[in-house]
Amino acid sequence: MTERRKQTKSDLVREELLRQIRIGNFPRGAALPPERALAESLDASYMTVRKAVGQLVEADYLERQPGVGTFVRQNIPSRQLARILAIVVPAYGAPEHFDFMNHSCRLAGRENYLPRPVFARSWNDKAILDAYQNCDAMILFCGDTNVMSPTIRNQLLDRSRPVVIIGSHAYLNGFDTVIGSPFVAINSLMDYLIDNGHRNIACVNQCLERDGIRYPADPQLYDSWFLRTRELLGGDAAEKLFIGVDVPEFEQPHRKIYEAIRKFGPNPPFTAVVSTTSMVWGVIAALIDLGLRVPEDISVATVGDRQELEYYRPRLTHYSAPLRGHVEKALELIQVRREHPDVPPLSRLVPERFIEGETVRNISESKITKGVVL
C-alpha cells in the first residue's frame, strides 16, 4: 500500500492561492500581490511562497512578467476555472433587485460562471468600473446609460468583455440589451381596465429628481397611463389622478405610497389603480385601512414580476416580463458576444405575459361607484 505523502507548507500555500483564484479574489488577468506581501499575509516564508507560485506558473494558472509582476493567466479554460460574472444592481433595496440577483446567481452557476454581486449607489459609482476590471462578463440591472458618466460608459463599451444592460433601450447607446415590452404591457392593462368599465384610473409611481426636475421613476408606466387617461378624461383630470411619491434614498416606497393614498379618504376620485408590482402592498394596505375592498370598491392592476406573485391574496391582475427570462437572454447575449465580439449592438425582447387575477372588477353596468360618476 502506497503511503500518502504529507502535505508541505508550499503545498498548503499553493492550495490557498488556487482557492483564492477559483473564488474570484484573483480573476483572470489580475496581478498577485508581491511575494513578500503574500508571505506575510499567509504566514509563510518568502521561499515557500515563491515555490508555491512557481508551481502554479508550471500548472498554467499564473504567469510571471519580469520586472512587472505575477498575473493570473487570461486564457485559463472555463472548465478549469469558472469565469466571473459581475451582477450590478442599485444599492437601494427594491424587491425586484433581490429577485433579479437570485435568478442571476442561480443561472450563472449552471453556466459555469462565478456570480459576483455588486451594489451600486448610482450609475456613476466607481464600484461598477472596479467590477468591470475584475470580471469576465457583466450584467447591469436597470442600467440607464443616459445618466452614466462618459468615463464609465466608454470603459464598458471597450468590448474587452461582454456587458449586457437590463431594462432600458441601451442598444441605442451601443450596449447589448435585454428588455421587456412595457408599453405593450401597460397599454394592454389599460385596455383591460377600460373594457371592464373603468375610466377614472389612478397611477402610482415613485418620483425622482435630476437637475432640479422632478420626474417619474418609471416613465414608461407614467407615459402610457397618461396618454390613455388624457384621451379619456383630458389632461387636467389625468394629472389629478397621478399619485407621485418622493421616497428618501435607500428607503422602500410603501410607506409614502400608503400615506399618499390615505389622503384621499374613503371616497377617492378613482375606481382603479395601476402601479408596479413591487409597490402594490402600499396601495392595497392603504385602501383596506380606508375601509375599501379590493376589487369590490377599488380595482388594482400592476406591471412587473416577483418570485412570490402566485402567493399574493387576492391574486393580482398583472402583466409581467419574467425576470428569470431577462437573465436567460442576458447569458445568451454574453455567449454570442464572446463568440462574435465585433457584431453591432444586440437586443433581446422578453415577452410580457398577462395573469387575470382577482383584483379587477367589471363595473361597466354600474352607474356610480364610491361617488365617482362613470
HUWOMO-V157292 format. One record per residue. N is the residue number from 1. SS is DSSP state (alpha for helix, beta for strand, coil for the rest). PHI is phi in radians with two decimals (none if undefined). PSI is psi as a letter, one per 20 degrees, with the letter a starting at -180 (NA if undefined). Layout:
((N:SS:PHI:PSI) (N:SS:PHI:PSI))
This chain:
((1:coil:none:p) (2:coil:-1.37:p) (3:coil:-1.34:p) (4:coil:-1.24:p) (5:coil:-1.22:p) (6:coil:-1.25:p) (7:coil:-1.18:p) (8:coil:-1.59:r) (9:alpha:-1.09:h) (10:alpha:-1.17:h) (11:alpha:-1.08:g) (12:alpha:-1.13:g) (13:alpha:-1.15:g) (14:alpha:-1.07:g) (15:alpha:-1.14:h) (16:alpha:-1.19:g) (17:alpha:-1.11:g) (18:alpha:-1.14:h) (19:alpha:-1.09:g) (20:alpha:-1.11:h) (21:alpha:-1.20:g) (22:alpha:-1.22:h) (23:coil:-1.55:j) (24:coil:1.61:j) (25:coil:-1.21:h) (26:coil:-2.20:n) (27:coil:-1.29:r) (28:coil:-0.91:p) (29:coil:1.49:i) (30:coil:-1.33:q) (31:beta:-1.53:p) (32:coil:-1.37:q) (33:coil:-1.07:q) (34:coil:-0.94:q) (35:alpha:-1.07:h) (36:alpha:-1.19:h) (37:alpha:-1.19:h) (38:alpha:-1.10:g) (39:alpha:-1.05:g) (40:alpha:-1.21:g) (41:alpha:-1.24:h) (42:coil:-1.70:j) (43:coil:0.96:l) (44:coil:-2.39:r) (45:coil:-1.33:q) (46:alpha:-1.03:g) (47:alpha:-1.17:h) (48:alpha:-1.11:g) (49:alpha:-1.13:g) (50:alpha:-1.09:h) (51:alpha:-1.16:g) (52:alpha:-1.12:g) (53:alpha:-1.10:g) (54:alpha:-1.06:h) (55:alpha:-1.13:h) (56:alpha:-1.28:h) (57:alpha:-1.16:g) (58:alpha:-1.12:h) (59:coil:-1.48:j) (60:coil:1.19:k) (61:coil:-1.57:h) (62:beta:-2.14:r) (63:beta:-2.44:p) (64:beta:-1.67:p) (65:beta:-2.00:o) (66:coil:-0.90:p) (67:coil:1.38:i) (68:coil:-2.03:g) (69:beta:2.69:a) (70:beta:-1.96:p) (71:beta:-2.24:q) (72:beta:-1.26:p) (73:coil:-1.13:q) (74:coil:-1.32:h) (75:coil:-1.76:k) (76:coil:-1.19:p) (77:coil:-1.06:q) (78:coil:-1.14:h) (79:coil:-1.22:h) (80:coil:-1.67:h) (81:coil:-2.58:o) (82:coil:-1.06:q) (83:beta:-1.33:q) (84:beta:-1.69:p) (85:beta:-1.93:o) (86:beta:-1.41:p) (87:beta:-2.08:o) (88:beta:-1.78:p) (89:beta:-2.30:q) (90:beta:-1.06:q) (91:coil:-1.29:h) (92:coil:-1.33:q) (93:coil:-1.50:l) (94:coil:-1.20:p) (95:alpha:-0.98:h) (96:alpha:-1.16:h) (97:alpha:-1.15:g) (98:alpha:-1.24:h) (99:alpha:-1.08:g) (100:alpha:-1.09:g) (101:alpha:-1.09:g) (102:alpha:-1.06:g) (103:alpha:-1.06:g) (104:alpha:-1.12:g) (105:alpha:-1.13:g) (106:alpha:-1.16:g) (107:alpha:-1.30:h) (108:alpha:-1.09:g) (109:alpha:-1.06:h) (110:alpha:-1.17:h) (111:coil:-1.66:j) (112:coil:1.09:k) (113:beta:-1.83:q) (114:beta:-1.63:o) (115:beta:-1.26:p) (116:beta:-2.23:n) (117:beta:-1.17:q) (118:beta:-2.34:p) (119:beta:-1.83:o) (120:beta:-1.82:p) (121:coil:-1.28:h) (122:coil:-2.75:r) (123:coil:-1.42:j) (124:coil:-2.01:j) (125:coil:-1.20:p) (126:alpha:-1.08:i) (127:alpha:-1.03:h) (128:alpha:-1.17:g) (129:alpha:-1.14:g) (130:alpha:-1.04:g) (131:alpha:-1.15:g) (132:alpha:-1.08:h) (133:alpha:-1.30:i) (134:coil:-2.17:k) (135:coil:-2.40:r) (136:coil:-1.80:i) (137:beta:-2.83:r) (138:beta:-2.48:q) (139:beta:-2.11:p) (140:beta:-1.98:p) (141:beta:-1.58:p) (142:coil:1.02:l) (143:coil:-1.44:o) (144:coil:-1.46:n) (145:alpha:-1.19:i) (146:alpha:-1.22:h) (147:alpha:-1.82:j) (148:coil:-1.27:q) (149:coil:-1.18:q) (150:alpha:-0.97:h) (151:alpha:-1.08:g) (152:alpha:-1.21:g) (153:alpha:-1.05:g) (154:alpha:-1.15:h) (155:alpha:-1.12:g) (156:alpha:-1.22:i) (157:coil:-1.71:j) (158:coil:-1.35:i) (159:coil:1.14:j) (160:coil:-1.28:i) (161:coil:-2.73:q) (162:beta:-1.17:p) (163:beta:-2.30:p) (164:beta:-2.15:p) (165:beta:-1.72:p) (166:beta:-1.89:p) (167:coil:1.62:j) (168:coil:-2.53:r) (169:coil:-1.44:l) (170:alpha:-1.27:i) (171:alpha:-1.10:h) (172:alpha:-1.16:h) (173:alpha:-1.80:j) (174:coil:1.69:j) (175:coil:-1.72:q) (176:beta:-1.21:p) (177:beta:-2.44:q) (178:beta:-2.13:p) (179:beta:-2.38:q) (180:coil:-1.55:a) (181:coil:-2.15:m) (182:alpha:-1.10:h) (183:alpha:-1.11:g) (184:alpha:-1.09:g) (185:alpha:-1.10:g) (186:alpha:-1.21:g) (187:alpha:-1.12:h) (188:alpha:-1.14:h) (189:alpha:-1.14:g) (190:alpha:-1.11:g) (191:alpha:-1.01:g) (192:alpha:-1.11:g) (193:alpha:-1.15:g) (194:alpha:-1.11:g) (195:alpha:-1.08:h) (196:coil:-1.63:j) (197:coil:1.65:i) (198:coil:-1.49:p) (199:coil:-2.20:g) (200:coil:-1.52:n) (201:beta:-1.95:o) (202:beta:-1.47:q) (203:beta:-2.14:p) (204:beta:-1.80:p) (205:beta:-2.64:p) (206:beta:-1.28:q) (207:beta:-1.98:q) (208:beta:-2.14:r) (209:beta:-2.29:p) (210:beta:-2.43:p) (211:coil:0.95:k) (212:coil:1.37:j) (213:beta:-1.92:p) (214:beta:-1.57:p) (215:beta:-2.56:q) (216:beta:-1.17:p) (217:coil:-1.18:h) (218:coil:-2.02:n) (219:alpha:-1.12:h) (220:alpha:-1.16:g) (221:alpha:-1.09:g) (222:alpha:-1.11:g) (223:alpha:-1.07:g) (224:alpha:-1.12:g) (225:alpha:-1.08:g) (226:alpha:-1.13:g) (227:alpha:-1.07:g) (228:alpha:-1.22:g) (229:alpha:-1.21:h) (230:alpha:-1.11:h) (231:alpha:-1.09:h) (232:alpha:-1.40:g) (233:alpha:-2.13:i) (234:coil:1.73:q) (235:alpha:-1.11:g) (236:alpha:-1.11:g) (237:alpha:-1.14:h) (238:alpha:-1.11:g) (239:alpha:-1.06:h) (240:alpha:-1.24:i) (241:coil:-1.71:j) (242:beta:-1.55:p) (243:beta:-1.89:n) (244:beta:-1.70:p) (245:beta:-2.09:p) (246:beta:-1.62:p) (247:coil:-1.96:p) (248:coil:-0.98:q) (249:coil:-1.00:p) (250:coil:1.21:j) (251:coil:-1.93:q) (252:coil:-1.31:q) (253:coil:-1.43:i) (254:alpha:-1.05:g) (255:alpha:-1.11:g) (256:alpha:-1.15:h) (257:alpha:-1.11:g) (258:alpha:-0.97:g) (259:alpha:-1.12:g) (260:alpha:-1.14:g) (261:alpha:-1.30:h) (262:alpha:-1.05:h) (263:coil:-1.13:h) (264:coil:-1.28:i) (265:coil:1.33:a) (266:coil:-1.34:i) (267:coil:-2.20:m) (268:coil:-1.20:q) (269:coil:-1.45:k) (270:coil:-2.44:q) (271:coil:-1.90:i) (272:beta:-2.61:q) (273:beta:-2.28:p) (274:beta:-1.98:q) (275:beta:-2.73:r) (276:beta:-1.36:q) (277:alpha:-1.08:h) (278:alpha:-1.21:i) (279:alpha:-1.78:i) (280:alpha:-1.19:h) (281:alpha:-1.15:h) (282:alpha:-1.13:h) (283:alpha:-1.15:g) (284:alpha:-1.15:h) (285:alpha:-1.07:g) (286:alpha:-1.13:g) (287:alpha:-1.10:g) (288:alpha:-1.10:g) (289:alpha:-1.24:i) (290:coil:-1.48:i) (291:coil:1.48:j) (292:coil:-1.74:q) (293:coil:-1.79:q) (294:coil:-1.97:o) (295:coil:-1.81:j) (296:coil:-1.01:h) (297:coil:-1.79:g) (298:coil:-2.29:p) (299:beta:-1.56:q) (300:beta:-2.32:p) (301:beta:-2.39:q) (302:beta:-2.35:r) (303:beta:-2.19:p) (304:coil:2.37:r) (305:coil:-2.08:q) (306:coil:-2.48:q) (307:coil:-1.10:h) (308:coil:-1.71:j) (309:alpha:-0.97:h) (310:alpha:-1.14:i) (311:alpha:-1.76:j) (312:coil:-1.20:p) (313:coil:-2.31:p) (314:coil:-1.14:q) (315:coil:-1.12:p) (316:coil:-1.26:p) (317:beta:-1.48:o) (318:beta:-2.75:q) (319:beta:-1.90:q) (320:beta:-2.68:q) (321:coil:-1.83:o) (322:coil:-0.92:p) (323:alpha:-1.08:h) (324:alpha:-1.02:g) (325:alpha:-1.09:h) (326:alpha:-1.08:g) (327:alpha:-1.14:g) (328:alpha:-1.02:g) (329:alpha:-1.26:h) (330:alpha:-1.12:g) (331:alpha:-1.16:h) (332:alpha:-1.10:g) (333:alpha:-1.12:h) (334:alpha:-1.06:g) (335:alpha:-1.15:g) (336:alpha:-1.09:g) (337:alpha:-1.13:h) (338:alpha:-1.17:h) (339:alpha:-1.43:h) (340:coil:-2.34:m) (341:coil:-1.12:i) (342:coil:-1.80:j) (343:coil:-1.24:q) (344:coil:-1.07:r) (345:coil:-0.92:p) (346:coil:-1.85:q) (347:beta:-2.39:p) (348:beta:-2.24:q) (349:beta:-1.89:p) (350:coil:-1.71:o) (351:coil:-1.10:q) (352:coil:-1.37:q) (353:beta:-2.21:q) (354:beta:-1.84:p) (355:beta:-2.01:o) (356:coil:-1.49:n) (357:coil:-1.54:b) (358:coil:-2.13:j) (359:coil:-1.91:j) (360:coil:-2.18:p) (361:coil:-1.91:q) (362:coil:-1.39:o) (363:coil:-2.01:j) (364:coil:-1.06:h) (365:coil:-1.64:i) (366:coil:-1.40:q) (367:coil:-1.75:g) (368:beta:-2.43:p) (369:beta:-2.26:o) (370:coil:0.88:l) (371:coil:1.47:i) (372:beta:-1.70:p) (373:beta:-1.38:p) (374:coil:-1.78:NA))
